[in-house]
Amino acid sequence: MNSRVFSWFALVGALAISIATARAEPTAIKIGVLKVGATGPVYVGLAHGYFTEVGFKPELIYFGAGSAVAEAVVAGSVDVGVTGLTAGLYNLAGQDQIRVISGLHREWPGFHELGYFASPHSWAMGWRTFKDFPGHSVAITTIGSTTHYALGILAEHEGFKLSDVQPLPMQQIPNSNSAVIGNKADFGLLPSTFSAEVTKAGGGLVGWVGDVTPWQIGAVFTAKKTADTQHDMLARFLAAMRKSAHDYYDAFTTPDGKRRDGPTAPAILEIISKQLEEPAARLDNEVPYVDPQMRIDLSDIDHQVAWYTEHHMIKVPVTGKQVVDLRYALPMKSDAK
């Protein structure tokens, strides 16, 4: 055989082998999350091997607040973010830097994600209702965070002005928790996983956000460049996440969307317990709602954008259609037109 022809076949063969090897080797993917119960579906996907099934080697990167995850996505420090929707994310979407590719968890009646908690001092003073909020301080993570928005729509619901309360931005969730139990804030918005610590310190639960003001709090998002160029990667990631979301939903939710433990609840709680280093029995009362198809409420996204804009937290004009990438995201039936 001609040596030049032989070399060509050798090159083709080597290339084929390298491609096959590359396909066999898992792709590293960095997932930005918070260490809270709402990250449960991601933990389930890790434990059940759903990410490895679709060719990933996943790594969780933890952050103290949702806005930091959005910034990390744009900076390329993580590939995808799985956490709450913030003014920071909407600003980045307005700058054409980030896109929401899926919904995930929601504040929903009967489910416990964010709660309004009273400090030990406030509880002792008898400040135990939403009517007691005006004239007092409320710990939130950051200005423009999910906790800030939750406080804002509570004010709308209860008929007081946001200016009637003093939001205290603590930058990270653990700092908000410390402010509440240390009486540096009269009230605080905290994930359900902190409820036992607040109660033990002498504080108390005023109410759950989902019982008062349901809304689309969580989503999956990525950099716009990634959404435009890495369709296969994102499709595989969302396929794994939807399997996880189904498992999570089946464990804690009835077919008609109400909170109830199913046969698989103990096993799923144990998975989340190991990740959060919290007793599984405690976590059973601290389960957020997760849509099994990870659909997103587009009308609620529009409301969030409008609220943040009204309160001067969105600096760049943006619409819900700019935020959500419908090449990937599944809208709620009421939004699908």
N, C-alpha and C positions, 0 to 999 in steps of 0.2 A: 504493500500500500504506500502511496506517496506520503512522505513525511509531513508535508503541509496539510494534507487531508486528514492524516492521523491526528495531528495536533488540533485541528478544528474539532474533530469528534471528541477528543480528550477534553477540550475546553467546554464543549456543550455538556458532556457528561458530568464534569466537575460542577458546572453551574446548576444542573438539575439536582445534584446531590446537595449542594449548598442551600438551594431553595427548599428542598424537602426537610433539611435539618432546621432551617429557620422556622418553617411551619411547625415543626415538632417542639421547638423551644418556646416556652411561654413568654409573652410580652409583658414587661414591667408596666404597671399602671399605678399611679399615685392618686389616692382618693382623699380629698380634704373633708374632714368631718369635725363635729364637736363630740365630746365624751358625755353623751346624754342618751336617754331612752329612745329618742326619735331616730337615732342611728341604728336601731334594732334591725331593720331589714338588711343593712350592710353586714352586720355581724352574722346574720343568718346565712347570707350568701357565702361568707368566708367559711363558716362551719360546715355547710352542706356542699362545699366545693363547686358552687355554681360559676364562680369566676374562673377557676382553673379549667372547668369543662369547656369554656369558650376560648381558652388559650391565653389567660392572663396570669401573671404573678402579681397579685394585689399587695399594696402597701398602704396602710392608713396613716395619714398625717393629721395630727390633732391641732386644733386651734381653740382659742378662748372665746371667740365671738364670730358670728356669721359673716360680718363684713370683711374680716381678715381672710376668710376662705375665698370670697369673691376676688379679692386683691391677689391672692396666691394663684388663682386660676389664670388671671390675666398675665401675671408675671411668669407663668410657666413652671412654678414651683410644684403644682399639682396638675393632673390631667383633667380631673372632674371634681366638682364640689357637690356634696350631698348635705344640705342644711337649709336654714331659713332664708327667706327673701328679705332683702334690706334696701334702704335708700341707696347705699353704696353700690349695690348690684345694679339698680335701675340707672344710676348715673353712668356706670360703665357700659350698660346696654345702649344708652343714649349716645355714647361715644363710639358705638359700633365695635366694642371690644369683647362682649360677653353675650351668651345666649342661653336661655332656659330650654332644656331639651326634654324635660319630663316633670310632672308633678310627683309628689310622694306623700308626706304626712300633712294632715289638716287638724286644725282645732275643731273639735266636733263634740256635740252633746254626749255625755256619758263616758268620754275618754279623757285621760289626764295627761296633758303635755305641759303647758305653762300654767302656773297658778299665781293668784294674788295672795301674798302672805303678809301678815302683820308681825311686826317685831315683838319681842317679849314685853317691852314697855307699852306699845300700843295695845296689845292684847289685855294687859293688866288694867289699862285705862278704859277698856270697854270699846275701843275703836275696832269694831269687828265686821263692819258692813261697808259697801261701796259708797254709801252716803257720807262716810267718815273721811273719804280721801281728800276732798277740798281743804286747803289750808295745811296740808301735810306733804312730806317728802316721800318720793317713791324711787327705789333703786332700780335702774335699768342697766343694760350692758353699755350701749353706746347711743349717741344721738343718731336717729335714723335706723335703729335696729328693730328686730321683730318685737322686742319688749317695749320699745317706744311706740310702735304702731299699735300694739295691743292696748297700751294705756290710752292712746288717742281714741280708739274706737270704743273703749269703755266709757270715756268721757262723753262721746256722742250718745251712747246707749243710756247713760244715767242722767244726762241733761246738765252736766257741768262743763266748764271750759277747761281746755288743756292748761291754760295759764293759771287755773285755780290750784294746780298742784305743782310741786317742785321736783321735776325729774332729776335724779342724781346719776349721771353716767359713770359707771364703775369700771368700764373697759372690758372686764371679763366676768363670766358667770360666777366663779368662786368668790370674786370680790363683792359681787352683789349679795351673795349669800352671807358673807362675813358682815356686810353693812347692816343686813336685817337682824341677824342674831346678836350683833354687837350694839344694837340700838342707834346706829349712825344714820339709819333711814327708818322712817315710820312704817313704810310698807315696801314691798319689793315684788318684782315679777321674776319668778324662778322656775326652772324645769321641775317637773314632778319628783325627780330623783333626789331633790334636796328637802322634800317635805318632812321626812322623819327628823332630820337634823334641826329644822326650824321648830318643830313641835317639842323636841327634847329640850331645846333651849328656853322654852316657855312662850314661844310665839304661836301663831295659829294660821290656819287656812281661811281666807275670806271667801274664796271661790275659784273655780276653774275657768280659764278663758273660754274653752270650748262650750261650756254650759251657758255662757252669757253672750259671747260674740264669736260664733263659728267663722273660720276663714281659712284660706289656703296659705299656710305658714311655710311649708317646706317644698323643696324642689331639687332637681338635679340640673346642674349647669356646667358649661364649659366655655372656653375661649371661642370667639367667633371663627378665628382661623382654624381651630380644631374642628368645629362644626362643618366648616366648608371643605376641609381636606381629609378628614379622618372618619368618613361615614361608616366604613366597615367596623372600625374599632368601637365607635359609639353604639352602633347597632348591636354588637355583641355584648357590650357592657349593659345596655338597657335590657337585653333579653335575659341576662343573668339577674339583674335587679328585679325584673318583673316576676321571675320565679320565686325570688326571695320575698317579694311583697305578697304574693299569693300565699306562701307558707305562713307569713306573719298574720295576714288577714284571717286565714282559716283557724289560727290558734286562738285569736282573741275576739272574733267578730261573728255574729250570726249572719246568715245569708241576706237578711234585710238591713244589715248595717248597724246593729246594736251590739253593745259591749257584753260579751259572755265568753268565758274560757271554754275552748274546745278540748278534745282529747290530746292534742299535741301541745297545749299551752305549757305544761311543766317542762318539756324538753326545750321549747323556744325560750322560756324564761331563764333556764339554766345557761343557755348560750349567751344571752344578754348579761346575765349575772356575772359571768366570768370576765367579760369585757369591761364592765363598769365597776367590778369589785364591790358589788352590793348584793345583799341576800335576795335570793329569788322570790321569797315570800313577800318581801317589801315591794319589789318591783311589780308584782301582780296588780297593785292598786295604782300603778304609775305608767299605764300603757297608753300611748298616743294612737290616734286613728291613722291607718295607712290604707290608701286606696289600692285594691288588688291589681288594678291595671295601670296604676300610677298616672291616672288622668289628671289634668290640670283645669282649674276653674278660671277661664279667661276673663269672665266678667269681674271676678274678684281681683284679678291682677290689675284690671283697669281702675278699680276702686282704690287699690293701694297706691298706684301711680298718681292718681288724682289727689289723694290725701297727702302724700309726701310733697307733691308740687305745691299744694295750697299752703303747706307749712314751711316752704322754702328750703326743703332738703334735697330736692332734685334740681340741679343747676343747668342741666341740658334737656331740652324738650324731648320727650320720649313717649311712645304709645305702647299699649300691650302687645300689639302686633310686632313691634320692633324687639320686644323682650323675648317672646316665646317663638321658638323655631318649630313650626308645624311640619317640617320634614321628619321630625322625631317625636314631638309631643302629641299625646292623645287628648283632645279637649273633652270636657264633660259633655254629656248628651245635649244639655240645654244650650251649649255653646257651638255645637257642631251644625253648621248651616251651609 
